[in-house]
Amino acid sequence: MKIKPSINRIVLYTKDIERMVEFYTKHFDFKSHTEAGDRIIELISPNGGVSLLLHPAAKTAKQGQNCVKLVFDVPEFR
C-alpha cells in the first residue's frame, strides 16, 4: 500500500513570536490560535491551506538561523 501524505502544518522556530504573529495576521489574514498553557501559536490560513505553528526557538539558536519542521499527515496503517 502506498501512503499519500499531505503537508498540513509547518513548524517555525522563532525568537520573536509576537512579531511573526503580527506579520502573518496583518499581511496574509491568518488567524491566531493557541491553547491555554501552550507555548505554540497556530496561524490558520484563511483559505484552508497549510497552518503555521510558531514555536519558541532555543536560547542557543543564533540570529538568522533557520529551523523548520514539516508535519505530514498520513492515515494510520499497519
C-alpha positions as CSV (number, residue, x, y, z in Angstrom):
1,M,0.0,0.0,0.0
2,K,1.4,3.4,-1.0
3,I,0.9,6.2,1.5
4,K,-0.2,9.5,0.2
5,P,0.9,12.1,2.8
6,S,-0.1,15.7,2.8
7,I,1.7,18.6,4.5
8,N,-0.8,20.3,6.7
9,R,1.4,22.1,9.2
10,I,4.8,23.7,9.2
11,V,6.6,24.4,12.5
12,L,8.7,27.6,12.5
13,Y,11.0,28.2,15.4
14,T,11.4,31.9,16.3
15,K,12.7,34.2,19.0
16,D,10.0,36.8,18.3
17,I,6.7,35.0,18.1
18,E,4.7,38.2,18.6
19,R,6.3,39.9,15.6
20,M,5.6,36.9,13.4
21,V,2.0,36.7,14.5
22,E,1.6,40.3,13.7
23,F,3.2,39.9,10.2
24,Y,1.1,36.8,9.2
25,T,-2.2,38.2,10.5
26,K,-1.7,41.6,9.0
27,H,-0.4,40.7,5.6
28,F,-1.9,37.3,4.9
29,D,-5.0,37.4,7.1
30,F,-4.0,34.3,9.1
31,K,-6.0,33.7,12.3
32,S,-4.1,33.2,15.5
33,H,-5.0,30.3,17.8
34,T,-3.4,29.0,21.0
35,E,-4.3,26.5,23.7
36,A,-4.2,27.6,27.3
37,G,-0.8,26.9,28.8
38,D,0.8,26.0,25.4
39,R,3.9,27.8,24.0
40,I,3.0,27.1,20.4
41,I,0.8,29.5,18.4
42,E,-1.1,28.2,15.4
43,L,-1.6,30.5,12.5
44,I,-4.6,29.3,10.4
45,S,-4.7,30.1,6.7
46,P,-7.9,31.9,5.7
47,N,-8.3,29.7,2.6
48,G,-7.8,26.3,4.2
49,G,-4.1,25.9,3.3
50,V,-1.2,24.9,5.4
51,S,-1.2,26.1,9.1
52,L,1.9,27.6,10.6
53,L,2.9,26.6,14.1
54,L,5.2,29.1,15.8
55,H,7.4,27.6,18.4
56,P,9.9,29.5,20.7
57,A,13.4,29.0,19.4
58,A,16.1,27.6,21.7
59,K,18.1,30.2,23.6
60,T,21.2,28.8,21.9
61,A,19.8,29.4,18.4
62,K,21.7,32.1,16.5
63,Q,20.1,35.1,14.9
64,G,19.2,34.3,11.3
65,Q,19.5,30.5,11.9
66,N,16.6,28.7,10.3
67,C,14.8,25.9,11.9
68,V,11.7,24.4,10.2
69,K,9.8,21.1,10.6
70,L,7.4,19.8,8.0
71,V,4.5,17.9,9.5
72,F,3.0,15.2,7.3
73,D,-0.4,13.8,8.0
74,V,-0.8,10.1,7.0
75,P,-3.6,7.7,7.6
76,E,-2.9,5.1,10.3
77,F,-1.5,1.9,8.8
78,R,0.0,-1.4,9.9
